[in-house]
Amino acid sequence: MNKVSFLVAIREVAGRQRTAWLLWLFLVALVPGGSAQEASPAPDVEAIVARMAQARAENRTRFRPYTVTRDYRLFGKERQDPKSQVTADVAFVPPNLIQYAIEQTNGTGWGEKIVRRILANEAKITKEYAATEISPANYEFRFLRQEEVTGQRCYVLELLPKRKDKHLLRGNIWVDANTYLLRRTEGQPAKSPSWWVREVRLVLLYGDVGGMWLQTAWEATANVRIVGQHTLVSHDVKYKIGELVAAGSSDPATFPLEARNAKDER
């Protein structure tokens, strides 16, 4: 082999080595869970909770009087046709006054009795909101993961109630990573609300209503002694804010689909 051929051979080997090296770098970059991802620290829980408190306080300054038409549907275990459907008008006057009226009831009267108790309890809680709000005064928090809910990146935090109270939840919250407002809450009461019910599971959804961030839908499932499993679904149909009427949440038939967008993966 002459000198020219030898140099050409060296260049070819060097070229193949360089190509192999670049290919190796490319493959390493494709491997999930690389060192760059592992080095990314989890968000600070205290910082998230502090931003939540700030966002909640700012949201309350935007509250205005409104009336909401709310639909309630009570289902049995099969969850096909509702056993009862109740329509109620609920009026809110800041900072903590709620009044309500049952407008229409179809099906068993048991549904109306349940809705009346819920609305009476809601009016009471609204007057004492500090005792039940999601804050360090009532909960400890633990960061679980990041997750998308309806296309929005959220921090998922575990709720650990500081006392046994039927108005506090043990479960998870989904906090919008941009606004620090709640998008979803899911859990069980820290204390059973009644001897008659057990295995209670709640899912709460939130949304924007005329610039106010409000709870707009919820679902409660429980095993009721003697009669078995029942589910109550509530969704806001429309709001009247002054002279404005804003659309509420989606039909309750779609509620389970929304719930599946953010499953608990613990």
C-alpha positions as CSV (number, residue, x, y, z in Angstrom):
1,M,0.0,0.0,0.0
2,N,1.5,3.4,-1.1
3,K,1.3,6.5,1.1
4,V,-1.7,7.9,-0.7
5,S,-3.8,4.7,-0.3
6,F,-2.8,4.5,3.4
7,L,-4.0,8.1,4.0
8,V,-7.3,7.4,2.2
9,A,-7.8,4.3,4.3
10,I,-7.2,6.3,7.5
11,R,-9.7,8.9,6.4
12,E,-12.3,6.2,5.7
13,V,-11.8,4.6,9.2
14,A,-12.0,8.0,10.9
15,G,-15.1,8.9,9.0
16,R,-16.8,5.6,10.0
17,Q,-15.8,6.2,13.7
18,R,-17.2,9.7,13.6
19,T,-20.5,8.5,12.1
20,A,-20.7,5.8,14.7
21,W,-20.0,8.4,17.4
22,L,-22.8,10.7,16.2
23,L,-25.2,7.7,15.9
24,W,-24.4,6.8,19.5
25,L,-25.1,10.3,20.7
26,F,-28.4,10.3,18.8
27,L,-29.5,7.0,20.3
28,V,-28.6,8.2,23.8
29,A,-30.7,11.4,23.3
30,L,-33.7,9.2,22.4
31,V,-33.5,7.1,25.5
32,P,-36.3,8.1,28.0
33,G,-35.4,9.0,31.5
34,G,-31.9,10.3,30.7
35,S,-29.8,12.1,33.2
36,A,-31.1,15.5,32.1
37,Q,-34.7,14.5,33.1
38,E,-33.6,12.8,36.3
39,A,-31.7,16.0,37.3
40,S,-34.9,18.1,37.0
41,P,-36.1,18.7,40.6
42,A,-39.7,18.3,41.7
43,P,-41.5,21.7,42.3
44,D,-41.3,23.0,45.9
45,V,-44.6,22.2,47.6
46,E,-44.5,25.2,49.9
47,A,-44.0,27.5,46.9
48,I,-47.0,25.9,45.1
49,V,-49.2,26.2,48.2
50,A,-48.2,29.8,48.7
51,R,-49.0,30.6,45.0
52,M,-52.3,28.8,45.5
53,A,-53.2,31.1,48.4
54,Q,-52.3,34.2,46.4
55,A,-54.4,33.0,43.4
56,R,-57.3,32.2,45.7
57,A,-57.2,35.6,47.3
58,E,-57.1,37.4,44.0
59,N,-60.0,35.3,42.7
60,R,-62.1,36.2,45.6
61,T,-61.6,39.9,44.8
62,R,-63.3,39.2,41.4
63,F,-66.4,37.7,43.0
64,R,-69.7,39.4,42.0
65,P,-73.3,38.6,42.8
66,Y,-74.6,35.9,40.6
67,T,-77.4,33.3,40.3
68,V,-76.8,29.8,38.9
69,T,-79.3,27.3,37.7
70,R,-78.0,23.9,38.8
71,D,-79.0,20.4,37.7
72,Y,-78.9,17.4,40.1
73,R,-79.3,13.8,39.0
74,L,-79.5,10.8,41.3
75,F,-78.5,7.4,39.9
76,G,-78.7,3.9,41.2
77,K,-75.9,1.3,40.8
78,E,-76.6,0.7,37.1
79,R,-76.3,4.4,36.3
80,Q,-78.7,4.5,33.4
81,D,-81.8,6.6,33.8
82,P,-81.8,8.9,36.9
83,K,-84.0,8.0,39.7
84,S,-84.5,11.6,40.4
85,Q,-83.7,14.9,38.7
86,V,-83.8,18.2,40.6
87,T,-83.3,21.8,39.3
88,A,-82.4,24.5,41.7
89,D,-81.6,28.2,41.5
90,V,-78.8,29.3,43.8
91,A,-78.0,33.0,44.4
92,F,-74.6,34.1,45.8
93,V,-73.9,37.5,47.2
94,P,-70.2,38.2,48.2
95,P,-68.6,37.6,50.4
96,N,-70.6,34.7,52.0
97,L,-74.3,34.7,51.5
98,I,-76.2,31.9,49.6
99,Q,-79.9,31.6,49.1
100,Y,-81.6,28.8,47.1
101,A,-84.9,27.6,45.8
102,I,-86.0,24.3,44.3
103,E,-87.5,25.0,40.9
104,Q,-88.4,21.5,39.6
105,T,-88.3,17.8,40.7
106,N,-88.9,14.7,38.7
107,G,-88.8,11.1,40.0
108,T,-88.5,10.0,43.6
109,G,-88.8,12.6,46.3
110,W,-85.7,11.2,47.9
111,G,-83.6,13.2,45.5
112,E,-85.1,16.5,46.5
113,K,-84.6,15.8,50.2
114,I,-80.9,15.1,49.5
115,V,-80.5,18.2,47.4
116,R,-82.1,20.4,50.1
117,R,-79.7,19.1,52.7
118,I,-76.7,19.7,50.4
119,L,-77.7,23.3,49.6
120,A,-78.4,24.0,53.3
121,N,-74.9,22.6,54.1
122,E,-73.4,24.6,51.2
123,A,-74.9,27.9,52.6
124,K,-73.4,27.1,56.1
125,I,-69.9,26.2,54.7
126,T,-69.8,29.4,52.6
127,K,-70.2,31.5,55.8
128,E,-67.3,29.5,57.4
129,Y,-65.2,29.0,54.3
130,A,-61.9,29.5,56.2
131,A,-62.5,26.3,58.2
132,T,-62.8,24.2,55.0
133,E,-60.7,25.9,52.4
134,I,-57.7,24.1,50.9
135,S,-54.9,25.8,52.9
136,P,-52.1,25.0,55.3
137,A,-54.5,25.8,58.2
138,N,-56.6,22.7,57.3
139,Y,-54.2,20.4,55.3
140,E,-50.7,19.2,54.8
141,F,-49.6,18.7,51.2
142,R,-47.3,16.3,49.4
143,F,-46.2,16.6,45.8
144,L,-47.1,13.5,43.7
145,R,-46.5,14.3,40.0
146,Q,-47.2,16.6,37.1
147,E,-50.2,15.7,34.8
148,E,-52.4,17.3,32.1
149,V,-56.0,18.0,32.7
150,T,-58.1,19.1,29.7
151,G,-54.8,20.2,28.0
152,Q,-53.5,22.2,30.9
153,R,-50.3,21.2,32.8
154,C,-51.1,20.7,36.5
155,Y,-49.3,19.9,39.7
156,V,-50.9,16.9,41.5
157,L,-50.7,17.3,45.3
158,E,-51.9,14.9,48.0
159,L,-54.3,16.3,50.5
160,L,-53.7,15.2,54.2
161,P,-56.4,16.7,56.5
162,K,-55.1,18.0,59.8
163,R,-58.3,16.8,61.6
164,K,-61.2,14.5,61.2
165,D,-63.9,16.6,59.7
166,K,-66.7,15.6,57.3
167,H,-66.1,18.8,55.4
168,L,-62.4,18.1,54.7
169,L,-61.2,15.6,52.1
170,R,-58.4,13.1,52.0
171,G,-57.3,12.8,48.4
172,N,-55.7,14.7,45.6
173,I,-55.9,18.1,44.0
174,W,-54.9,19.2,40.5
175,V,-53.4,22.7,40.5
176,D,-53.0,24.6,37.3
177,A,-49.3,25.2,36.8
178,N,-49.9,28.6,35.2
179,T,-52.7,30.2,37.3
180,Y,-52.3,28.1,40.5
181,L,-56.1,27.7,40.6
182,L,-57.7,24.3,41.2
183,R,-58.9,22.4,38.2
184,R,-59.9,19.2,39.9
185,T,-60.3,17.8,43.4
186,E,-60.9,14.1,44.2
187,G,-61.1,12.2,47.5
188,Q,-63.0,10.9,50.5
189,P,-64.3,12.8,53.5
190,A,-61.9,12.8,56.4
191,K,-64.8,11.7,58.6
192,S,-67.9,9.8,57.5
193,P,-70.8,12.2,57.1
194,S,-73.4,9.7,58.4
195,W,-73.8,6.2,59.7
196,W,-76.0,5.6,56.6
197,V,-73.3,6.1,54.0
198,R,-69.9,4.6,53.5
199,E,-67.2,4.5,50.8
200,V,-68.0,8.1,49.8
201,R,-66.0,9.3,46.7
202,L,-66.1,12.9,45.5
203,V,-64.9,14.5,42.3
204,L,-65.1,18.3,42.0
205,L,-64.4,20.2,38.7
206,Y,-63.8,24.0,38.3
207,G,-64.0,26.5,35.6
208,D,-64.1,30.2,34.6
209,V,-67.5,31.9,34.9
210,G,-67.4,35.6,33.8
211,G,-63.9,36.1,35.2
212,M,-64.6,34.2,38.4
213,W,-63.0,30.8,39.0
214,L,-65.8,28.6,40.5
215,Q,-66.7,25.0,41.2
216,T,-69.0,24.2,38.3
217,A,-69.6,20.4,38.6
218,W,-69.2,17.6,41.0
219,E,-70.0,13.9,41.4
220,A,-70.5,11.9,44.7
221,T,-70.7,8.2,44.9
222,A,-71.5,6.3,48.1
223,N,-72.8,3.0,49.3
224,V,-76.0,3.7,51.2
225,R,-76.9,1.1,53.9
226,I,-79.9,-1.1,52.9
227,V,-80.4,0.5,49.4
228,G,-76.9,0.1,47.9
229,Q,-74.7,2.2,45.8
230,H,-75.9,5.6,44.5
231,T,-74.4,8.5,42.6
232,L,-75.4,12.1,42.7
233,V,-74.2,14.3,39.8
234,S,-74.4,18.1,39.8
235,H,-73.6,20.5,37.0
236,D,-74.2,24.2,36.6
237,V,-76.5,24.9,33.6
238,K,-76.2,28.7,33.3
239,Y,-75.2,31.8,35.3
240,K,-76.8,35.2,35.6
241,I,-74.2,37.8,36.5
242,G,-76.0,41.2,36.5
243,E,-77.5,41.3,33.1
244,L,-75.1,38.6,31.7
245,V,-76.0,35.0,31.3
246,A,-73.0,32.6,31.1
247,A,-73.1,29.0,30.1
248,G,-72.2,26.4,32.8
249,S,-70.4,23.1,32.6
250,S,-71.1,20.3,30.2
251,D,-74.0,17.8,30.5
252,P,-73.5,15.4,33.4
253,A,-73.5,12.5,31.0
254,T,-70.0,13.5,30.0
255,F,-68.8,13.8,33.6
256,P,-67.1,10.3,33.7
257,L,-65.2,11.1,30.6
258,E,-63.8,14.3,32.2
259,A,-62.9,12.3,35.3
260,R,-60.9,9.8,33.2
261,N,-58.7,12.7,32.0
262,A,-56.9,12.7,35.3
263,K,-56.7,9.3,36.9
264,D,-55.1,8.7,40.3
265,E,-51.9,6.7,39.4
266,R,-50.7,6.1,42.9
